Amino acid sequence: MTEFKAARVLPDHLLANARVLPTRNALIPLLPRNITFCEVGVALGEYSELVLDHGGVSKFIAIDLFTLHEYPEMWGGRIGTELAGRTHAAYFRDRFADELAADRLQLLEGNSTDMVSLLEDRSVDVFYVDAHHSYDAVAAELAVIKDKIAPGGWIILNDYIMHDYMTNTPYGVVQATNDFMIDENWEMLHFCLQSGMFCDVAIRKVVD
Ligand SMILES: C[S@@+](CC[C@H](N)C(=O)[O-])C[C@H]1O[C@@H](n2cnc3c(N)ncnc32)[C@H](O)[C@@H]1O
């Protein structure tokens, strides 16, 4: 059994400007405008579509392993049904054909930290982190993201929860996020509730 590691307690000053929202979707209209947005772990693009539909995103970078076609039985068989014989990347390209044609969307296929490393420093306004949810994976992603984020940019982390009770999988998102916030001086801007408490948090670097 995996040993449980409690998250470090966030100090008051990193929570003073935090606002609670009812859902992650409620955060989308509050995003800065004319931004470069990078979603790390897009799956079938459900959240990507909501963000792109919002209209405030000039450039959208979609990072994923793009290997979901290897798991057609996942999500109760929904993956196989939706992909309908296409590869994961082909499905995503079809779904967002207009965005690709308009040169508004870039796909980066591969491991999250490797793909984020390819981005220019200080070039992304908002990262949405929703790939592997282990402590090591999230900590590694945050370690590369911090050089890629533009001044004043946001990092949103999905599944800010200790344990996935649906699949009985321990998560490390809370511990990795809190460590990053404390060690790198990032404050919480938004805490987005979710009906099963698979919450999101949006964080921003404190200006010294
Ligand atoms: C929970 S799903 C993302 C859901 C999506 N953000 C949404 O809200 O609609 C997680 C995705 O992360 C991808 N993923 C998992 N581990 C990864 C890694 N190490 N590097 C890149 N992508 C990864 C999976 O392929 C999957 O598509």
The ligand as a Gaussian input file, in Angstrom:
#p B3LYP/6-31G(d) Opt

LIG

0 1
 C       -7.826000      13.290000     -17.255000
 S       -7.349000      13.255000     -18.907000
 C       -7.410000      14.963000     -19.374000
 C       -8.806000      15.523000     -19.442000
 C       -8.908000      16.903000     -20.069000
 N       -7.976000      17.845000     -19.480000
 C      -10.300000      17.452000     -19.882000
 O      -10.560000      18.097000     -18.860000
 O      -11.157000      17.224000     -20.776000
 C       -5.625000      12.977000     -18.784000
 C       -4.859000      12.997000     -20.111000
 O       -3.479000      13.110000     -19.783000
 C       -2.724000      12.322000     -20.676000
 N       -1.469000      11.978000     -19.990000
 C       -1.304000      11.161000     -18.928000
 N       -0.018000      11.104000     -18.579000
 C        0.661000      11.909000     -19.435000
 C        2.014000      12.279000     -19.586000
 N        2.963000      11.805000     -18.779000
 N        2.342000      13.137000     -20.567000
 C        1.397000      13.631000     -21.407000
 N        0.085000      13.337000     -21.300000
 C       -0.276000      12.470000     -20.336000
 C       -3.613000      11.128000     -20.990000
 O       -3.262000      10.602000     -22.250000
 C       -5.013000      11.746000     -20.958000
 O       -5.413000      12.090000     -22.257000

